[in-house]
Amino acid sequence: MHTSSQDLIIKGVTSAGKTFRPGDWAERLSGVLSSFGADNRMSYSPYVRPVTLNGIKCVAVNKSLKEVEPQGFRFLMGFAQDNDLQVEEGADLATEAHEAVAIAN
């Protein structure tokens, strides 16, 4: 799992540089758009997933969500704005993939 230029990254850091709490905020926020399968297991949306980048908990939001589920996209961007979280364009960070998998499990 990696981020790409198609992702917006909501970082768990405020504009003042403070770490956002609680520690599981990325999983909780990603869970808002998750679903449960026939096996009763939760699956994150293909458009929203928690990741850890450079040791910082983040939420990767695929820009396609804006077209597919505009209300969900507005909710996520509103959450970031209301909590003064940094939002950046994604980049291909394949070297961070092991961290992203670790947080998703």
The first five atom37 places (N, CA, C, CB, O) and aatype in JSON, in Angstrom:
{
  "aatype": [12, 8, 16, 15, 15, 5, 3, 10, 9, 9, 11, 7, 19, 16, 15, 0, 7, 11, 16, 13, 1, 14, 7, 3, 17, 0, 6, 1, 10, 15, 7, 19, 10, 15, 15, 13, 7, 0, 3, 2, 1, 12, 15, 18, 15, 14, 18, 19, 1, 14, 19, 16, 10, 2, 7, 9, 11, 4, 19, 0, 19, 2, 11, 15, 10, 11, 6, 19, 6, 14, 5, 7, 13, 1, 13, 10, 12, 7, 13, 0, 5, 3, 2, 3, 10, 5, 19, 6, 6, 7, 0, 3, 10, 0, 16, 6, 0, 8, 6, 0, 19, 0, 9, 0, 2],
  "atom_mask": [
    [1, 1, 1, 1, 1],
    [1, 1, 1, 1, 1],
    [1, 1, 1, 1, 1],
    [1, 1, 1, 1, 1],
    [1, 1, 1, 1, 1],
    [1, 1, 1, 1, 1],
    [1, 1, 1, 1, 1],
    [1, 1, 1, 1, 1],
    [1, 1, 1, 1, 1],
    [1, 1, 1, 1, 1],
    [1, 1, 1, 1, 1],
    [1, 1, 1, 0, 1],
    [1, 1, 1, 1, 1],
    [1, 1, 1, 1, 1],
    [1, 1, 1, 1, 1],
    [1, 1, 1, 1, 1],
    [1, 1, 1, 0, 1],
    [1, 1, 1, 1, 1],
    [1, 1, 1, 1, 1],
    [1, 1, 1, 1, 1],
    [1, 1, 1, 1, 1],
    [1, 1, 1, 1, 1],
    [1, 1, 1, 0, 1],
    [1, 1, 1, 1, 1],
    [1, 1, 1, 1, 1],
    [1, 1, 1, 1, 1],
    [1, 1, 1, 1, 1],
    [1, 1, 1, 1, 1],
    [1, 1, 1, 1, 1],
    [1, 1, 1, 1, 1],
    [1, 1, 1, 0, 1],
    [1, 1, 1, 1, 1],
    [1, 1, 1, 1, 1],
    [1, 1, 1, 1, 1],
    [1, 1, 1, 1, 1],
    [1, 1, 1, 1, 1],
    [1, 1, 1, 0, 1],
    [1, 1, 1, 1, 1],
    [1, 1, 1, 1, 1],
    [1, 1, 1, 1, 1],
    [1, 1, 1, 1, 1],
    [1, 1, 1, 1, 1],
    [1, 1, 1, 1, 1],
    [1, 1, 1, 1, 1],
    [1, 1, 1, 1, 1],
    [1, 1, 1, 1, 1],
    [1, 1, 1, 1, 1],
    [1, 1, 1, 1, 1],
    [1, 1, 1, 1, 1],
    [1, 1, 1, 1, 1],
    [1, 1, 1, 1, 1],
    [1, 1, 1, 1, 1],
    [1, 1, 1, 1, 1],
    [1, 1, 1, 1, 1],
    [1, 1, 1, 0, 1],
    [1, 1, 1, 1, 1],
    [1, 1, 1, 1, 1],
    [1, 1, 1, 1, 1],
    [1, 1, 1, 1, 1],
    [1, 1, 1, 1, 1],
    [1, 1, 1, 1, 1],
    [1, 1, 1, 1, 1],
    [1, 1, 1, 1, 1],
    [1, 1, 1, 1, 1],
    [1, 1, 1, 1, 1],
    [1, 1, 1, 1, 1],
    [1, 1, 1, 1, 1],
    [1, 1, 1, 1, 1],
    [1, 1, 1, 1, 1],
    [1, 1, 1, 1, 1],
    [1, 1, 1, 1, 1],
    [1, 1, 1, 0, 1],
    [1, 1, 1, 1, 1],
    [1, 1, 1, 1, 1],
    [1, 1, 1, 1, 1],
    [1, 1, 1, 1, 1],
    [1, 1, 1, 1, 1],
    [1, 1, 1, 0, 1],
    [1, 1, 1, 1, 1],
    [1, 1, 1, 1, 1],
    [1, 1, 1, 1, 1],
    [1, 1, 1, 1, 1],
    [1, 1, 1, 1, 1],
    [1, 1, 1, 1, 1],
    [1, 1, 1, 1, 1],
    [1, 1, 1, 1, 1],
    [1, 1, 1, 1, 1],
    [1, 1, 1, 1, 1],
    [1, 1, 1, 1, 1],
    [1, 1, 1, 0, 1],
    [1, 1, 1, 1, 1],
    [1, 1, 1, 1, 1],
    [1, 1, 1, 1, 1],
    [1, 1, 1, 1, 1],
    [1, 1, 1, 1, 1],
    [1, 1, 1, 1, 1],
    [1, 1, 1, 1, 1],
    [1, 1, 1, 1, 1],
    [1, 1, 1, 1, 1],
    [1, 1, 1, 1, 1],
    [1, 1, 1, 1, 1],
    [1, 1, 1, 1, 1],
    [1, 1, 1, 1, 1],
    [1, 1, 1, 1, 1],
    [1, 1, 1, 1, 1]
  ],
  "atom_positions": [
    [[0.84, -1.16, 0.0], [0.0, 0.0, 0.0], [0.89, 1.23, 0.0], [-0.96, 0.0, 1.21], [1.88, 1.3, 0.73]],
    [[0.54, 2.19, -0.82], [1.3, 3.42, -0.87], [0.38, 4.57, -1.21], [2.44, 3.31, -1.88], [-0.78, 4.36, -1.58]],
    [[0.88, 5.77, -1.08], [0.11, 6.93, -1.49], [0.57, 7.33, -2.88], [0.28, 8.11, -0.48], [1.68, 7.01, -3.3]],
    [[-0.29, 8.01, -3.58], [0.05, 8.44, -4.93], [-0.36, 9.88, -5.13], [-0.64, 7.54, -5.98], [-0.9, 10.52, -4.23]],
    [[-0.08, 10.4, -6.31], [-0.45, 11.77, -6.62], [-1.97, 11.92, -6.7], [0.19, 12.21, -7.94], [-2.48, 13.04, -6.75]],
    [[-2.7, 10.8, -6.7], [-4.16, 10.84, -6.69], [-4.72, 10.96, -5.28], [-4.72, 9.59, -7.35], [-5.94, 11.01, -5.1]],
    [[-3.85, 11.01, -4.28], [-4.28, 11.08, -2.9], [-4.06, 12.46, -2.3], [-3.55, 10.04, -2.07], [-3.1, 13.16, -2.63]],
    [[-4.97, 12.82, -1.42], [-4.74, 13.93, -0.5], [-4.41, 13.27, 0.83], [-6.01, 14.91, -0.39], [-5.03, 12.28, 1.2]],
    [[-3.45, 13.81, 1.53], [-3.03, 13.24, 2.8], [-3.42, 14.18, 3.92], [-1.49, 12.98, 2.81], [-2.96, 15.32, 3.99]],
    [[-4.29, 13.69, 4.81], [-4.63, 14.44, 6.02], [-3.64, 13.97, 7.08], [-6.14, 14.21, 6.47], [-3.69, 12.82, 7.53]],
    [[-2.75, 14.86, 7.48], [-1.71, 14.51, 8.44], [-2.18, 14.75, 9.86], [-0.44, 15.3, 8.16], [-2.92, 15.69, 10.13]],
    [[-1.75, 13.9, 10.76], [-2.09, 14.01, 12.17], [-1.24, 15.04, 12.89], [0.0, 0.0, 0.0], [-0.76, 14.81, 14.0]],
    [[-1.07, 16.19, 12.24], [-0.28, 17.29, 12.79], [-1.03, 18.58, 12.5], [1.18, 17.32, 12.19], [-1.47, 18.8, 11.37]],
    [[-1.18, 19.42, 13.51], [-1.85, 20.7, 13.31], [-0.93, 21.68, 12.6], [-2.32, 21.28, 14.66], [0.26, 21.43, 12.43]],
    [[-1.5, 22.8, 12.18], [-0.67, 23.81, 11.51], [0.38, 24.38, 12.46], [-1.55, 24.94, 10.97], [1.39, 24.93, 12.0]],
    [[0.16, 24.24, 13.78], [1.14, 24.68, 14.77], [2.2, 23.62, 15.05], [0.44, 25.07, 16.07], [3.11, 23.84, 15.84]],
    [[2.06, 22.44, 14.4], [3.04, 21.37, 14.58], [2.76, 20.42, 15.72], [0.0, 0.0, 0.0], [3.6, 19.58, 16.04]],
    [[1.58, 20.51, 16.33], [1.24, 19.61, 17.43], [0.63, 18.32, 16.9], [0.26, 20.29, 18.4], [-0.11, 18.33, 15.91]],
    [[0.96, 17.2, 17.56], [0.41, 15.9, 17.19], [-1.06, 15.85, 17.55], [1.18, 14.75, 17.88], [-1.44, 16.22, 18.66]],
    [[-1.89, 15.4, 16.61], [-3.32, 15.3, 16.83], [-3.63, 14.07, 17.66], [-4.08, 15.27, 15.49], [-3.04, 13.01, 17.45]],
    [[-4.54, 14.19, 18.59], [-4.97, 13.11, 19.46], [-6.46, 12.91, 19.32], [-4.59, 13.39, 20.94], [-7.15, 13.87, 18.96]],
    [[-7.01, 11.74, 19.57], [-6.39, 10.56, 20.15], [-5.52, 9.82, 19.14], [-7.45, 9.62, 20.7], [-5.57, 10.09, 17.94]],
    [[-4.73, 8.89, 19.63], [-3.78, 8.18, 18.79], [-4.4, 7.33, 17.7], [0.0, 0.0, 0.0], [-3.73, 7.02, 16.71]],
    [[-5.66, 6.96, 17.84], [-6.3, 6.13, 16.82], [-7.24, 6.93, 15.91], [-7.09, 5.0, 17.48], [-8.14, 6.37, 15.28]],
    [[-7.02, 8.24, 15.84], [-7.91, 9.1, 15.06], [-7.96, 8.69, 13.6], [-7.46, 10.54, 15.18], [-9.03, 8.77, 12.99]],
    [[-6.85, 8.25, 13.01], [-6.81, 7.91, 11.58], [-7.69, 6.69, 11.29], [-5.36, 7.63, 11.14], [-8.39, 6.65, 10.28]],
    [[-7.64, 5.71, 12.17], [-8.48, 4.53, 12.0], [-9.96, 4.89, 12.17], [-8.07, 3.44, 13.0], [-10.81, 4.41, 11.42]],
    [[-10.25, 5.72, 13.17], [-11.63, 6.14, 13.41], [-12.19, 6.91, 12.22], [-11.71, 6.99, 14.67], [-13.3, 6.65, 11.76]],
    [[-11.41, 7.86, 11.72], [-11.86, 8.67, 10.59], [-12.03, 7.81, 9.34], [-10.87, 9.81, 10.31], [-13.02, 7.96, 8.62]],
    [[-11.1, 6.92, 9.08], [-11.21, 6.02, 7.93], [-12.41, 5.09, 8.08], [-9.93, 5.2, 7.75], [-13.04, 4.71, 7.09]],
    [[-12.72, 4.73, 9.31], [-13.83, 3.84, 9.58], [-15.19, 4.44, 9.24], [0.0, 0.0, 0.0], [-16.16, 3.71, 9.05]],
    [[-15.27, 5.75, 9.17], [-16.53, 6.41, 8.84], [-17.05, 5.96, 7.48], [-16.36, 7.94, 8.86], [-18.26, 5.82, 7.3]],
    [[-16.16, 5.72, 6.53], [-16.57, 5.31, 5.19], [-16.29, 3.83, 4.93], [-15.86, 6.15, 4.14], [-16.25, 3.39, 3.78]],
    [[-16.09, 3.06, 5.99], [-15.83, 1.63, 5.83], [-17.15, 0.87, 5.71], [-15.01, 1.08, 7.01], [-18.23, 1.44, 5.9]],
    [[-17.04, -0.4, 5.38], [-18.23, -1.25, 5.28], [-17.9, -2.62, 5.86], [-18.72, -1.37, 3.8], [-16.73, -2.98, 6.05]],
    [[-18.95, -3.38, 6.13], [-18.78, -4.73, 6.64], [-19.16, -5.71, 5.55], [-19.63, -4.97, 7.92], [-20.2, -5.56, 4.9]],
    [[-18.31, -6.72, 5.34], [-18.55, -7.73, 4.33], [-19.4, -8.88, 4.85], [0.0, 0.0, 0.0], [-19.84, -8.87, 6.0]],
    [[-19.63, -9.86, 3.99], [-20.42, -11.04, 4.35], [-19.77, -11.81, 5.5], [-20.58, -11.96, 3.14], [-20.46, -12.52, 6.24]],
    [[-18.46, -11.66, 5.66], [-17.74, -12.34, 6.74], [-17.78, -11.55, 8.05], [-16.3, -12.59, 6.33], [-17.12, -11.91, 9.03]],
    [[-18.56, -10.45, 8.07], [-18.7, -9.57, 9.23], [-17.39, -8.89, 9.63], [-19.22, -10.35, 10.4], [-17.2, -8.52, 10.78]],
    [[-16.5, -8.73, 8.67], [-15.24, -8.02, 8.92], [-15.31, -6.66, 8.26], [-14.02, -8.83, 8.38], [-15.83, -6.5, 7.15]],
    [[-14.78, -5.67, 8.96], [-14.76, -4.32, 8.44], [-13.71, -4.2, 7.34], [-14.49, -3.31, 9.55], [-12.61, -4.74, 7.46]],
    [[-14.04, -3.49, 6.29], [-13.1, -3.19, 5.22], [-13.1, -1.69, 4.99], [-13.46, -3.97, 3.91], [-14.15, -1.07, 4.85]],
    [[-11.9, -1.12, 4.94], [-11.81, 0.3, 4.62], [-12.24, 0.53, 3.19], [-10.38, 0.82, 4.85], [-12.08, -0.34, 2.33]],
    [[-12.76, 1.7, 2.94], [-13.13, 2.11, 1.6], [-11.88, 2.12, 0.73], [-13.82, 3.51, 1.6], [-10.79, 2.41, 1.22]],
    [[-12.02, 1.81, -0.57], [-10.85, 1.93, -1.45], [-10.41, 3.38, -1.64], [-11.15, 1.3, -2.8], [-9.35, 3.64, -2.21]],
    [[-11.23, 4.32, -1.17], [-10.93, 5.74, -1.34], [-10.34, 6.39, -0.09], [-12.17, 6.47, -1.73], [-9.79, 7.49, -0.18]],
    [[-10.45, 5.74, 1.06], [-10.0, 6.33, 2.33], [-9.34, 5.25, 3.17], [-11.2, 6.98, 3.1], [-9.94, 4.19, 3.41]],
    [[-8.11, 5.5, 3.63], [-7.42, 4.49, 4.43], [-6.41, 5.15, 5.35], [-6.73, 3.46, 3.52], [-5.8, 6.17, 5.01]],
    [[-6.23, 4.57, 6.53], [-5.21, 5.09, 7.43], [-3.82, 4.65, 6.97], [-5.46, 4.61, 8.89], [-3.64, 3.53, 6.5]],
    [[-2.87, 5.54, 7.09], [-1.48, 5.23, 6.75], [-0.57, 5.94, 7.76], [-1.13, 5.68, 5.28], [-0.98, 6.89, 8.42]],
    [[0.64, 5.46, 7.86], [1.66, 6.14, 8.64], [2.77, 6.54, 7.68], [2.21, 5.23, 9.8], [3.35, 5.69, 6.99]],
    [[3.06, 7.81, 7.64], [4.09, 8.33, 6.75], [5.13, 9.09, 7.57], [3.48, 9.24, 5.64], [4.8, 10.05, 8.27]],
    [[6.35, 8.65, 7.48], [7.43, 9.27, 8.24], [7.1, 9.34, 9.73], [7.73, 10.67, 7.7], [7.41, 10.34, 10.39]],
    [[6.47, 8.29, 10.25], [6.15, 8.22, 11.66], [4.92, 9.01, 12.08], [0.0, 0.0, 0.0], [4.61, 9.08, 13.28]],
    [[4.21, 9.61, 11.14], [3.03, 10.42, 11.45], [1.79, 9.69, 10.97], [3.13, 11.82, 10.81], [1.72, 9.26, 9.82]],
    [[0.8, 9.55, 11.86], [-0.46, 8.94, 11.45], [-1.18, 9.9, 10.51], [-1.35, 8.6, 12.68], [-1.26, 11.11, 10.76]],
    [[-1.71, 9.33, 9.44], [-2.36, 10.12, 8.41], [-3.56, 9.36, 7.85], [-1.38, 10.48, 7.28], [-3.73, 8.17, 8.12]],
    [[-4.37, 10.06, 7.08], [-5.45, 9.42, 6.33], [-5.23, 9.8, 4.86], [-6.87, 9.87, 6.84], [-5.15, 10.98, 4.52]],
    [[-5.14, 8.78, 4.01], [-5.0, 9.0, 2.57], [-6.4, 9.0, 1.97], [-4.09, 7.91, 1.9], [-7.17, 8.05, 2.17]],
    [[-6.73, 10.05, 1.25], [-8.04, 10.2, 0.63], [-7.83, 10.3, -0.88], [-8.8, 11.47, 1.18], [-7.23, 11.25, -1.37]],
    [[-8.34, 9.31, -1.61], [-8.23, 9.34, -3.06], [-9.1, 10.48, -3.58], [-8.64, 7.98, -3.7], [-10.26, 10.6, -3.19]],
    [[-8.56, 11.3, -4.46], [-9.28, 12.46, -4.98], [-10.56, 12.06, -5.72], [-8.38, 13.25, -5.9], [-11.46, 12.88, -5.86]],
    [[-10.63, 10.83, -6.19], [-11.83, 10.35, -6.89], [-13.05, 10.34, -5.97], [-11.59, 8.94, -7.44], [-14.19, 10.37, -6.44]],
    [[-12.83, 10.31, -4.66], [-13.93, 10.31, -3.71], [-14.8, 11.56, -3.9], [-13.41, 10.24, -2.27], [-16.01, 11.52, -3.67]],
    [[-14.19, 12.64, -4.32], [-14.93, 13.9, -4.52], [-16.04, 13.72, -5.56], [-13.98, 15.02, -4.96], [-17.1, 14.34, -5.45]],
    [[-15.79, 12.88, -6.57], [-16.79, 12.62, -7.6], [-17.74, 11.5, -7.19], [-16.09, 12.27, -8.92], [-18.94, 11.57, -7.45]],
    [[-17.2, 10.46, -6.55], [-17.97, 9.26, -6.21], [-18.9, 9.51, -5.02], [-17.02, 8.1, -5.9], [-20.06, 9.1, -5.03]],
    [[-18.39, 10.18, -4.01], [-19.15, 10.42, -2.77], [-18.83, 11.83, -2.26], [-18.81, 9.34, -1.68], [-18.09, 11.99, -1.29]],
    [[-19.4, 12.86, -2.92], [-19.06, 14.24, -2.56], [-19.32, 14.58, -1.09], [-19.85, 15.19, -3.42], [-18.55, 15.34, -0.5]],
    [[-20.37, 14.04, -0.51], [-20.68, 14.34, 0.88], [-19.6, 13.77, 1.81], [-22.06, 13.77, 1.26], [-19.19, 14.43, 2.76]],
    [[-19.14, 12.56, 1.53], [-18.06, 11.96, 2.31], [-16.77, 12.76, 2.17], [0.0, 0.0, 0.0], [-16.05, 12.96, 3.15]],
    [[-16.48, 13.21, 0.96], [-15.28, 14.01, 0.72], [-15.35, 15.32, 1.51], [-15.11, 14.31, -0.79], [-14.37, 15.72, 2.16]],
    [[-16.5, 15.98, 1.46], [-16.67, 17.24, 2.21], [-16.52, 17.0, 3.71], [-18.06, 17.87, 1.9], [-15.94, 17.82, 4.42]],
    [[-17.06, 15.88, 4.2], [-16.93, 15.56, 5.62], [-15.46, 15.44, 6.02], [-17.68, 14.27, 5.94], [-15.04, 16.01, 7.03]],
    [[-14.69, 14.7, 5.24], [-13.27, 14.49, 5.56], [-12.49, 15.8, 5.52], [-12.65, 13.49, 4.58], [-11.68, 16.06, 6.41]],
    [[-12.72, 16.61, 4.49], [-12.01, 17.89, 4.39], [-12.46, 18.85, 5.49], [-12.24, 18.52, 3.0], [-11.66, 19.64, 5.99]],
    [[-13.75, 18.78, 5.86], [-14.25, 19.6, 6.96], [-13.63, 19.2, 8.29], [0.0, 0.0, 0.0], [-13.3, 20.05, 9.12]],
    [[-13.47, 17.89, 8.49], [-12.83, 17.38, 9.7], [-11.4, 17.93, 9.8], [-12.81, 15.82, 9.71], [-10.98, 18.4, 10.85]],
    [[-10.68, 17.87, 8.69], [-9.3, 18.38, 8.67], [-9.27, 19.87, 8.99], [-8.64, 18.11, 7.3], [-8.44, 20.33, 9.77]],
    [[-10.17, 20.62, 8.38], [-10.2, 22.06, 8.61], [-10.61, 22.39, 10.05], [-11.16, 22.73, 7.62], [-9.98, 23.22, 10.7]],
    [[-11.66, 21.74, 10.53], [-12.14, 22.01, 11.89], [-11.09, 21.7, 12.95], [-13.39, 21.19, 12.17], [-11.07, 22.35, 14.0]],
    [[-10.22, 20.74, 12.69], [-9.19, 20.34, 13.65], [-7.82, 20.91, 13.32], [-9.1, 18.84, 13.72], [-6.82, 20.54, 13.94]],
    [[-7.78, 21.82, 12.34], [-6.54, 22.52, 11.97], [-5.43, 21.54, 11.55], [-6.06, 23.38, 13.13], [-4.26, 21.76, 11.85]],
    [[-5.82, 20.45, 10.84], [-4.85, 19.46, 10.4], [-4.27, 19.83, 9.05], [-5.49, 18.07, 10.33], [-4.95, 20.42, 8.21]],
    [[-3.02, 19.48, 8.85], [-2.36, 19.73, 7.57], [-2.88, 18.77, 6.52], [-0.83, 19.6, 7.72], [-3.05, 17.58, 6.78]],
    [[-3.14, 19.28, 5.32], [-3.56, 18.46, 4.19], [-2.57, 18.72, 3.06], [-5.05, 18.79, 3.74], [-2.32, 19.87, 2.69]],
    [[-2.01, 17.64, 2.52], [-1.0, 17.76, 1.48], [-1.33, 16.83, 0.32], [0.4, 17.43, 2.02], [-2.1, 15.88, 0.47]],
    [[-0.76, 17.12, -0.82], [-0.88, 16.23, -1.97], [-0.06, 14.98, -1.69], [-0.39, 16.94, -3.3], [1.02, 15.06, -1.1]],
    [[-0.57, 13.82, -2.11], [0.14, 12.56, -1.91], [1.29, 12.43, -2.9], [0.0, 0.0, 0.0], [1.39, 13.16, -3.88]],
    [[2.13, 11.49, -2.61], [3.26, 11.17, -3.49], [3.49, 9.67, -3.41], [4.55, 11.96, -3.09], [3.06, 9.02, -2.45]],
    [[4.16, 9.13, -4.38], [4.44, 7.7, -4.37], [5.53, 7.42, -3.35], [4.86, 7.19, -5.78], [6.71, 7.69, -3.58]],
    [[5.12, 6.88, -2.21], [6.05, 6.6, -1.11], [6.1, 5.11, -0.84], [5.64, 7.37, 0.16], [5.82, 4.66, 0.28]],
    [[6.46, 4.35, -1.84], [6.48, 2.89, -1.73], [7.38, 2.43, -0.58], [6.94, 2.26, -3.04], [7.14, 1.37, -0.01]],
    [[8.41, 3.2, -0.25], [9.29, 2.79, 0.84], [8.59, 2.85, 2.18], [10.53, 3.68, 0.86], [9.06, 2.25, 3.15]],
    [[7.47, 3.56, 2.26], [6.7, 3.65, 3.5], [5.62, 2.58, 3.56], [6.08, 5.03, 3.63], [4.86, 2.53, 4.53]],
    [[5.55, 1.72, 2.55], [4.45, 0.75, 2.46], [4.36, -0.14, 3.68], [4.61, -0.1, 1.22], [3.26, -0.43, 4.14]],
    [[5.48, -0.58, 4.22], [5.43, -1.47, 5.38], [4.78, -0.78, 6.58], [6.84, -1.95, 5.75], [4.1, -1.44, 7.37]],
    [[4.97, 0.51, 6.74], [4.33, 1.23, 7.83], [2.83, 1.33, 7.6], [4.95, 2.63, 7.99], [2.05, 1.19, 8.54]],
    [[2.43, 1.56, 6.35], [1.01, 1.68, 6.05], [0.29, 0.37, 6.33], [0.79, 2.1, 4.6], [-0.82, 0.38, 6.86]],
    [[0.89, -0.75, 5.99], [0.29, -2.04, 6.24], [0.2, -2.29, 7.74], [1.09, -3.16, 5.55], [-0.8, -2.82, 8.22]],
    [[1.22, -1.92, 8.48], [1.24, -2.15, 9.93], [0.1, -1.42, 10.62], [2.59, -1.7, 10.52], [-0.53, -1.99, 11.51]],
    [[-0.19, -0.2, 10.22], [-1.26, 0.56, 10.88], [-2.63, 0.02, 10.48], [-1.15, 2.06, 10.54], [-3.58, 0.1, 11.26]],
    [[-2.75, -0.53, 9.28], [-4.03, -1.04, 8.81], [-4.4, -2.36, 9.49], [-4.01, -1.23, 7.31], [-5.57, -2.73, 9.54]],
    [[-3.42, -3.05, 10.01], [-3.7, -4.36, 10.67], [-4.0, -4.17, 12.08], [-2.54, -5.31, 10.54], [-4.25, -5.15, 12.79]]
  ]
}
